[in-house]
Amino acid sequence: MHQKIYLHCRWLGCTSAMLSLMLAFFCSPVLAQSGVTETARVNCSVKASGQPLRNVFNAIEMQTDYNFVCVGETAILDRKVSLNLLNSNLRAILTQIESLAQVSFAVNGSSIVVKDNTGATHRAPSTVRAPLQGVVMNEHREAIPGVSVFNPNSGSDSVFTNDKGIFVVPARKGDLILVIAAGYREKMLTVNDERSYEITLQADTSRKLNEVVVTALGIRKEKKSLGYTVQQVSGETLEKVKAPTAMSGLTGKVAGLNIANTTDFFQAPSVSLRGQKPLIVIDGIPDLEGDAFKINADDIESVSVLKGTSAAALYGSIGKNGAIMYNTKRGRKGDVKVELNSSTLLQTGYLRIPKVQTEYGDGNYGKYAYIDGSGGGTEGGGWLWGPKLDQKDPTTPSGYFETPQYNSPVDPATGKLVPLPWVSRGKNNLKNFFRTGLLSTNNLSATWGGDKGTFRVSAGEIFQKGVMPNTSMNNASFSVSGNYNLSKRLNVDGRLSYNREFSNNYPTTGYGPDNILYNLVLWTGADVDIRDLKNYWVKGKEGLQQKNYNNSWYNNPYFVAYQYLQGYRKDNVFGSFALNYDISPSFSAKLRTGINEYGTDETTQEPKSYIGYSSISNGNLFYTKKGYFDITSDFILSYKHDFSQNFSLSARAGGANQYSNYRRLFSRTDGLTIPGFYSLGNSTNPLYSENTLQEKQIKSLYGMVDAELYHFIYLGITGRNDWVSTLPVRNNSFFYPSVTGAVVLSDVLKLPAAVSFLKARGSWSQVNSGAIDANDPYASIQTYSLANKWNNVPALSWGAELISPHLIPSTTQSWETGLVIGLLQNRVNLDLTYFQNREYNNFASVGMSLASGYGTRLVNADEYKRKGWEMVLSLVPVKTSQFQWQTGFNVSNSHRWLTEATYSLDGYKDNLKVGERSDKIFTGVYQTTPDGQVIYGSNGMPLSDAYQRAVGYGDPKWIYGWQNSFNYKQFTLTCSMDGRLGGLIYSTTNLKMIWGGSSPATANHFRDEAYQGLQTYVGKGVVVTSGNVQYDNHGNILSDTRTYAPNKTPVNYVSYMTSTNDAPAYNYFYYSGTYIKLREVVLTYNISPAFLKRTRVFSSASASLIGNNLLMFAKLPNVDPDAEGDNLQTPSLRSVGVNLNLKF
């Protein structure tokens, strides 16, 4: 192993560490042109005695942003030099090397070109150098602007590709052309007789593990120096396949991040990181609201996921569960560059849709029944246990069995309903009611900039047409960002966004009569053709009485779609503003303020004759107005210095003030005097109103120190103290420490040649929740609440629970360790993490004597442990000049155990025993034998168990994701799969379909026999023939002398199915949440730069065929387990469409 030479460099005169990195990335052409000046601004110390140049160059590459490229014979790298220069600038060091080794240097951006100066490789020009033209592309055949093209033999300066990737450089046959671009491998080209070249650059994967990532407070750090886990997702992965929210695009791409994508329209996905709800951060500023719809995916440069409390400890209590950080795009130097990104997706099929039986219609016990709400009809019904459909009857005019029905005409002679054929008219009611959905997204952005600053503007619009009639959603956004150098030391940076979410009507979710699926899937039989109900008003009673097949329990789905309207409008302004000042080469300061303000208007119009279960409405208006404002201001003083060639230190200290204000006003009418006139002033009776005001302030001081020792040991310490305004003064101050460490073993150990990178990391932190109840900032205060009037006099009641005056927020101590391995020049990368949290000072309600005036008291109690694993594997299995396959796989789990039940005498907290997982599901069940057989009574019905029993676990064993990218010439195919293994999901849809008779499982011979009054169904299980059983207080068997025999008592099938839909039966409707889903498929064609060159308009262009939610394998019937829950969810949709991306 060769001797390592360490150089320590610091940038002088830059505005801040963050700005330096941004400038290096965005403005490399400008820096390249002033390379000599830049090297003069880098101070270095180097000590080498008789070392070859290659060792010196390697050390510089490791410690600075520069890399060396040798032109000509590489033997010059073996020339040895001796140097002893302390605290000299890099330019001086290069000058001395030129003299000692007889070489010369040419600085070209971040590359330093090395040429032999001895004359051995000199070749006199034989011809005049003529212009040579070419175009530079990436592996996707997209033009790369700003690439440095350098002919070291010409004596001319570098040239740079334009927006279309085109360059012109003087050259003659035999010259070596050097092509250099940030993030790509350098390429050398020998000029032949051709005068036009297509040059393809490959991404430099060897530097992937040394990338810079965004961490807490928006601070950029080298990923290899971090002692905690950060996973970064490029914004490019979110630009093709669009979803209503950018958050959904992260599904399956980050280990430990579980995104439950709801199938319901205009509903945000639920998000958990390592089993907890993470903080959302936009450009370093916490977004306490966390609205998933407000972020425009086309404005995202990258997403950094900070995992665990150590990663987000600097955010205090709000960051205790980690953070998802959106880092938005900024402007770039150069002429105006415009980008148009447009996608259209059609929701043309169903991944999951409830399958209903079409053999039987409405009614009960084999007899048709309906209710017209006015004493007519058959006055009964509401079930789908009616007669069998399509039964032949030669005695009727139609040849089918006939019976009076809801739409029968009235015989004028008798005044009775005329029988109609009992046939299946609505076998496809659900699909006939739905329409093709549409998701359209368009974004237009422009960037430009110069030496003083850069700017970017962006405007985007999302339009979604729901599959349910008369539902739609618009989401429009506009943002402007920029930075400007007010002086050499002072820089201003800012971003401001406006977002509007708007819907004239979006469907209700959840089980209930305002949900269209409740009326259509559960309680509308195939005897009804839903299309017959499109005219939803009774003729002559328009606006007063809906028309339906049943007018006492259910609503006409078209009536709900067009008259029961839910409107929503939200206007949101958010952004940040920062001043950055370089006090000295080592000191800098940042003053930053971020704001978030929104207002919402929500209305629900309930029309006259709307049925809420058994009640009929006279019409109502429900109105909710919300207002929210938060402002976060912080000040950060930064210091960075190299104290010796083996020790460097950076430190930051600052303070923050966070204030939030939430207001809510709710009002509703009590009937409408004028039907259809939706105004609070039209209320028949006095209005009901309530209002809410919440304010909270957190003041903070924090600091952090990062140390680098010997260029492979990295240590970090952070501390933050919060003062929370809504907690009692004696308990409102909290300190959050964290310690992190990382060792890059590959920089110090002699490892096998296959090992490119090896790093071990670890961290510890402590943080608390900062609140007693995250949804109620005043939960620590004993308050009165409104009570029933006493003799018509308003009354207040004191809470029944005593809140302990010594109550403090819950606390979490966390530690994690990890290992990162890069193999085969980092074509194979493996990241392993194990973490463990100790959660204590939780909250519990403990019983107390009623004589005290309280029933319970809220105290700190109980302790839990959460632990889990994460693995991220990425590799490049195949890579040739024309084809490349990149793949990545991640898998993780996270579970929580009860480790202490503070106020328990027997080791139980409710049903949960110490040592058991807290996601254990307890529910009512039927009695069973020790081996699991259901116990029946003498009447043939199952017996209810007096105790709740565990039926499984709610959390999945593992969540996983798998991404693939295939590049061939101008084509790119990407696909993403993800899923969960294990965990139970409760399904209301399947429960109610079985109970109500719409499930295909209920269409069997037992039903036919029950209609004949026969008792033929025998439940599978046993009956107790003798003996008894004794239980302890928790239902554990103490003694059991029971003997059993098979159950042989038959019952009526319809009675059995409709009477066993109680709590003990619910455990039968927990299903496995296991699934695997083909989430995304994108086939992209990148249009040839040669063709685009002829257009003189576009610098790059691509067209993509895209598919979303294409295929799924799951055990759960009728609904999509992706949502991790089912309370009558909307069918899961399959989407296909196109994407067009143009840059000019």
DONUMAR-866690 format. One record per residue (C-alpha): x, y, z. Coordinates in pm, whole numbers, plus 50000, padded with zeros to 5 digits. Example, Ala and Ser with C-alpha at 12.3 -4.5 7.8 and 13.67 -1.06 7.14 Angstrom:
512304955050780;513674989450714;
END
This chain:
500005000050000;501495033149893;502175060150145;499265084850176;499905122050154;497235143850312;496435179150202;494075202450382;492285228550178;489875255750257;488005278250025;488495315250088;486115342449984;483115320149915;479785330950050;479215298950249;479905261950233;476495255550079;476885282449816;480345269549723;478935235649643;476025250449449;478335272349245;480665243449177;477805222949043;475815248948851;478565271748732;481495249248642;482065266548305;482665299948474;484985284848731;486865266648458;487645298948280;489155313048593;490895281148705;494245297748774;492555322848998;490655295849182;493755275149259;495305306349404;492385307949647;492945272949785;495395270450075;497205237250113;499865220250318;501845191550169;504845172050285;506305145550055;509795130750043;510715113349718;507115104449634;505895097449277;503575122849123;500695097949110;500695096449492;500655134049522;497865136949265;495805109649430;496005127549763;494915160549610;491965143649439;490865128749770;491035161449961;489895187549708;487365191649431;490115188249169;491115157448971;494195152348751;494145141048389;497355130548218;497785138147847;500295116347666;502535090347826;501535081148181;505175074148271;505455110048387;503345100048690;506285079648819;508515110048846;509355116749209;509315149549393;510085162249741;507965190049884;507565206050224;505075234250185;502875244550474;499825266450434;500675275250074;498135280749803;497615253149550;498825274949264;502225278449433;502415241149492;501645233749125;504265259049017;506935241849226;505945207649093;506235220948736;509815230648810;510765198448991;509095173148759;509305191348426;505585190848369;503035217648306;499475221748434;496355235848274;493385241148504;490135232348330;487175235848564;487605209748833;490255191348631;493985198248621;495515186448293;499115173648324;501465175648023;505075165147979;507385195147941;510565176247844;509775177447475;509625139347445;506035140247334;506235172647139;505255170146777;505625199046539;502465208846363;502165195046013;498885211345924;496805240746030;494195232746297;490715235446150;487395237746339;486155204246467;482485201346565;480755176546795;477895170147030;478195156247385;475425134047529;474805112947835;473925076047835;470265085147776;471325104147464;470405137047624;472535167147537;474845179047817;475375216747828;478415233047988;480835204447914;484475214847894;486185204847568;489955210647569;492695205147315;495915207447522;498075207547207;496455237947052;497435263747310;493835276247309;491505278847604;488755253947673;485445256847493;482105246647638;479095229447491;476005250747443;472475242747556;472225216447282;475495199747379;477315212747070;480935225047065;483475237246811;487195234046887;490315239046669;492055205446606;494045185546353;494505148646294;496305131646581;495365157246848;493965145047180;490655161247277;489795160547647;486085161347741;485235168648105;481875172948282;480945172748650;479455139348751;480775120948445;483935102048361;486475121548162;486885110747802;489825115247564;489305114447190;492005111046923;491135131846618;491055113146287;489945124145942;486365130646054;485375166246141;482145158246335;481815136146642;479115122646872;480605118447221;478825098947494;479855104047856;479175078248125;478115087248478;480965085148727;479665058848971;483025057649149;482165090749317;478625080649416;479495072349774;481285105649816;478275126249709;477085156549897;473655153550060;471365178150232;471015172950606;469135189950893;468705227850869;469565225450498;473275219850568;475135201350294;477625174850397;479625147250237;477605115550268;480665095450368;481145117550678;477695110650824;477205087951124;473505083151057;471425071650763;470425095250483;468915082850161;468555106949873;466185104149577;466745124549263;463925147049149;464245131648801;462595099948928;459435119949007;459125137948676;457805110848443;455125090748624;452995116548795;450665111149089;448415136949257;451145140949521;454935140249494;455035119049811;453455089649627;456415089849387;458715079449674;456865046549727;459275017349736;462335038949674;463535044750033;464245017750290;462155022550603;459755047050437;456265032250428;453795051050208;450205038550220;448665051249897;444965055549936;442715047149643;440255074349746;440025105649535;441685137649661;443085120449969;446755122150067;448795090750135;449735082750493;453475082250559;455585065850825;459365064250860;460595035751078;457025032351201;456595069151299;455245100251127;458225120851000;458675158250977;458315174350634;460975200450551;461145223450247;464545239050175;465635235150534;462465250550683;460065227350872;456615224350716;454505217751025;451345214350819;452775187050595;450255189950312;451305164650048;449485183449768;451425216049801;454745203949657;455125205249279;457125174649171;458725194248885;460215218749137;462065191549330;465815188549279;466145160049528;464515144849833;466675136950137;465225112550387;466845117250729;466215085450924;466045083951299;466325109551575;470055115451528;469605126351168;466955152151256;467975160551616;468675196651524;464945201051458;464205192351821;460935176051918;459325180451577;462155160151421;462085131251667;460815107051402;463205117251126;462485140350834;461655140650465;463415170550312;462375185149977;465255203949817;463885225749539;465475235549210;467385267849172;468465288748879;471635282648681;474115305648516;473745311548146;471155322547898;467475316847955;466675279747954;463065268547931;461675234348013;458205220347945;457165187948113;453715174148035;452045141448130;448605127048065;447365095348230;444085077848158;442625056448434;441215029748209;441144998348419;440854984448767;443524967748972;440994959649243;437224964249223;434524947949438;433054917549269;429374913649356;427004884749299;424384889749027;422264858649088;420024873249358;418324906849393;417014930249660;414864916949940;415024893950239;414604856550291;413914851649922;411164877649893;411444910449706;410974941149922;411524978249893;410525010050070;409215040749894;409215061550211;405515069750199;403805037450294;403735023449943;405674994649797;406194963449999;407484982750299;410474962150395;413874953150272;417244968850251;419144936250202;420364916849902;418844884150022;416024886249767;414694861449510;416894844649253;417034863548925;416404852048569;414164822848668;411964809548389;408184810548437;406084800348136;402934813648302;403954850148270;403934872247961;407674876747977;408484840348037;410284849548359;409174851248718;407454884748772;406834905649083;405864941949160;408994963249178;410044998749263;409595010348903;406364991548832;403575011748676;400325014548869;397354995948729;394685023048690;391934997848742;393174982249064;395595008649190;398174981549244;401704978449110;402004958848788;404414929248815;407594931848606;410094904848503;412534896648784;415724897048575;419324908548615;419374942948456;422444956248639;425204930648620;427814958048567;426354985848777;429634997448925;431484999548594;428435014748422;428285041748687;431995050048674;433685068848394;437255070148264;439425090248498;442125114348387;445255128548545;446935156648354;450045174948475;451835203648302;454795224148416;456695252348252;459915265648403;462665289648308;466115295548456;468765321448385;471635338448558;474925356548549;477915363948766;475785382749017;473005357649061;470645331648923;466855329148901;464155303448832;460415306248779;458015277148751;454295273148691;452525240048720;449015226448702;447495192848792;443995184048681;442345151948788;438965139648671;437615113548907;436085080848795;432975090048990;430725113948795;430935151048875;434205148749068;437375167548982;440395184149140;442705212249032;446075219449184;447905250049051;451295262449168;453665290749093;457125295549239;460015319349198;463485314949342;466815331749311;470045342049470;472025373749425;475495384949529;475045418949686;478805420649740;481765397349754;480735387250103;476985391850114;474535369749931;470755368449939;468765337049857;465015332149850;462075312149726;458365319549730;455585296049620;451875299249578;449645268749561;445895265449512;443965233149561;440425234649435;437525210749391;433875218249317;433065183349436;434995153649564;433485120949688;432975111750051;435075083350187;434305057950457;431295036550537;428045056050531;425095067650317;427025097250175;429505072950015;428405062949666;429935028249710;427825022750020;424695027049811;425935010649493;428134981349596;426584970149922;422884976449884;421974978149514;421224944549357;421494933248997;417684936948962;418344974548940;420044989648635;421785019748781;421465038048450;417685039048501;418295062448794;420215089548605;417145111948627;417385113249004;414405135849083;410855123149114;408915138048827;407025168448946;409065170049270;412345182449131;414495196749407;412285181149672;412335143249640;415025120449502;414055090049296;415515057049404;414695020249430;414615023949809;413635056749970;414135049750337;417665037050387;419725044550078;420445072549832;420425072749455;424135072649356;423505098849086;421665120149340;424705118749569;427075126049279;425255156949155;423435170549460;425405160349772;428365182849694;431605187049886;433595217549785;437145225949884;439465254949823;442865261049975;445245289849907;448765284450035;451785307450033;455085294050157;458745301650112;461975312350270;464445341150260;468085339950368;471025363550402;474485347750391;477515367850499;481185357850494;482705374150798;486185360150728;487685330150552;486715308850852;483515325450973;480155329750805;476665338650920;473185330550796;469915347650882;466875329350750;463105331550776;460525307250645;456785312450631;453775290750561;450275304850546;447075289950416;443335295050424;440695269250340;436995270250266;435135237250288;431445232950217;429055203550216;425675208050051;423175182650180;420075183049955;416485178950062;415395142150075;418965130550140;418815099250355;421155095850649;420485059850743;416835061550859;416525099650878;415495121350585;417065155850554;415285188750495;418515201450343;421595215950513;424775235150457;427955226850647;430685253350630;434235251650766;436815279050738;440395273250850;443385296150871;446945287050951;450165306750979;453615296951095;456905315051076;460295300451157;463305323251187;466815312151267;470325325751286;473375303751229;477015313151284;479425289151111;483115283251162;485495260650968;489245256751003;492045232150932;494165231451245;496755207551102;497145183950813;495395157051018;492655176551192;489915199351068;486895212851248;483615229051159;481165242951411;477795259851399;475805277651666;472465294251637;468985300451761;465485297751624;462005310151696;458995291351567;455465304851598;452265288751472;448655299951475;445655278551380;442055290551351;438915271151268;435275281751236;432515256351176;428865264651117;425895244551000;422255250650932;419405231851092;417275226150784;416835249350485;413825272250456;414195273850078;415285239949938;418405241749721;419445276449842;422675269050031;423275298250263;423815300150637;421145326950638;418635302050499;418605280250811;415145269950932;416285268451294;419155285751477;422635278451346;425085256251525;428615270351534;431935263751702;435375278951671;438945269851762;442095289951818;445495274551884;448805292351925;452205278051997;455755290952013;459035272452043;462255291352116;465485272852058;469245274452091;471405248651920;474905240351820;476895214151635;480525204551596;481945182451319;485525170351330;487585152351068;490665133151185;493255118350954;490805121250664;488935089450752;487485095251100;484425117651127;482805128151455;479725149551511;478035163751819;474805183551825;472765198952101;469505217652101;467395232552379;463725240852326;461385262052535;457755253052454;455145279652525;452165256252574;453695235552854;453925244453225;456895267053293;458525241853526;458415215253254;458775234652929;462545232952871;464145202952703;467645194752583;468215172052285;471765158452243;473165136251969;476545120651891;477535105451557;480645089151421;481865074251095;485065056750992;485915052850623;487985021350654;488785019750284;490835051750318;493195036650574;493174998750541;494654977050270;491594959050140;491074934249858;491054950249515;487334942749477;486474965049776;486185001049654;484625016049965;484065005150324;482555026350598;481245019450948;478945044051123;477025048451447;474935074051632;473105080751959;470525107352040;467795117252282;464705137652208;461185141452343;457815148452190;457575184552310;453835179952368;451385158552560;449155154752254;450475162951908;446975173451797;446205194652103;448865219152223;446865225752541;446505189452647;448535195852963;445985221253088;442895210953285;439925227253110;436155229553112;434025216752826;430475223852711;427825202452879;424115196552833;421945225852933;420475224353283;416905237553288;417735255752960;420745272353122;424125267252950;426515245753150;430185236753163;431675204653297;435065198353453;437035170553289;436655135453429;440405129353400;442915145853630;446035157453451;449105153153668;450915186253727;454195167553693;453375154453345;456205158053093;456415149252723;457455114052629;461155108052563;462985087152304;466575075452323;467835061551996;470955045151866;471855029951533;474795014351360;475505007750997;477934995050738;478415007150380;480304985950128;481204994549769;482534967149544;483954965149192;484585002549151;481295008849331;479234990549074;477894971149372;476884991049681;475404977050001;474134997950294;473074979650613;471494996450918;470284984151255;468465008151489;466855006951831;464735032252021;463835033352388;460555052152439;459705061452797;457635086852992;454675076952778;451135084952887;448585062953061;445165068253221;445165052953569;441965047053763;441305066054086;438565068854347;435395085554223;435255103554558;438055125454423;435745139154156;437695121853878;437535087853722;441135085953599;444365105653607;446805110553321;450385102153420;453745093753268;454015056053248;455115025853049;458125019752830;458505006352479;461354994752260;461374998651883;463984981951668;464484973351305;466734966251009;467244983250675;469144971850369;469794991050047;471484972949758;472324989849429;474334975449146;475154978148777;475064941948651;475664950748286;477464980448138;478664983047779;479135011647540;475505009247425;473634990947700;473434995048076;471304978748342;471074995048685;469074979348964;468364987349326;466624968249601;465674978949952;464034960450238;463274970650595;461274962550905;460384980751224;458484967451525;457664980151873;457554960452200;456104968452542;459004965652787;457444980353103;453864984753229;454395009653510;451055007853687;450374970953631;450614945053907;450554915153673;452664927053379;449784936353149;448794969152988;445174962852894;445414930552690;449084934652603;451664916052807;455134929752877;457474915852611;454824915052337;454654936352024;452464966952060;450874962051715;449244929751835;445564931051735;442974921851996;439334918751896;436094901351986;435994865151871;433894833951899;434874808252155;437394783152029;439044751452152;442764752352236;443454740151881;441354767751723;438004751351641;434924773551678;432574763251961;428824763151885;425844763652117;422924739952118;421094763051874;423774758151609;425104793851644;428684802151748;429274813052108;430854846752182;434064847552381;433974869352691;437554880452629;439194898452341;441764876452168;444864883051961;444344875651592;447724887351457;449834918351405;449064950451223;452564959851106;454134941650812;457104919050870;458964935850585;458424963650334;460474963250016;461064980249682;462874971149362;463824995749088;465354988148750;466655009648467;467694996848125;469445020147880;469985010747517;471105037147274;468315063047272;465875042047475;465445039447849;463125014948024;462525019148396;460254999048619;459524999548990;458034972349207;457264973149577;455174956349841;454744944150194;455084910350355;452784901850644;450624922850871;446824922150893;444324945750732;440724948650844;438244950750555;434854967350607;434014961550241;434274923750266;432474922950601;429464942650477;429294923750147;429014890750335;426474904750580;424324922350323;424344894350068;426254911049782;429344889249810;429674861249550;430474838049843;426834840949954;425464828349620;425184791249702;422734763049755;422414771050128;420764803850030;418254785849806;417444761350080;417034789150336;414524806150105;412474774350130;412474777350508;414974749050548;417724747550806;420594730950622;423684751050707;425944735350969;428754757051099;432154740551100;433274734851457;432394716751776;429994716852069;430914711652432;429604678152559;430904680252915;433344697553149;434124733953202;436934759253169;438354785453405;440204817253300;442294843453474;441554880453444;443164881953099;441434851652949;444324827452991;443134792053063;443724780853421;441974747253389;440064730253110;438094697653143;435884702452841;435174675052593;433864681252244;431864666251961;431404679051606;428664704851560;425744689051376;422954713951441;421684729351116;420494765451099;418914787950840;421734801350626;420314836650589;419704839250962;423224827151028;424864852150791;422834882250906;423034875151279;426744867251306;427804901651182;428714912951534;431984920951706;432964884551764;432784878751388;435084907751303;438224887051336;437144867851026;437574899650824;441214905550902;443214896450595;446874893050515;448344926050398;450964908450184;451184921449828;453604928949547;452784956049297;454224966648965;454105003549052;455645021148753;456835013148401;458315040148177;459665036147825;461475067647715;462825076847374;465435104347380;465375122647050;468735124346878;470725156146942;471675156046573;468005159046482;467375185446748;470305205146616;468515208946285;465435222946458;467485251646605;464945252246890;465345223547133;468415214047334;466875180847438;463575162947399;462105130047510;458805111747480;457695084447720;455025058147746;454115054848112;452085031048322;451165033048688;449625007348922;449764981248649;449764947448822;449354933749173;449334900549354;447604900749692;445564878349922;443064905250017;439954903049791;438004932349644;440234960149781;443824972149745;446054964750049;448364993149945;446185016750151;446824995650467;443154998150557;439674994950415;436585013350524;434755009250192;437615021649976;437335033349616;438355007449351;442065007649273;442785021648927;445285012248658;446695041848462;448485044848128;449605075447940;452375096147787;454965121447898;456655147947688;459725167047804;461165195747602;464105218047684;465005248447478;
END
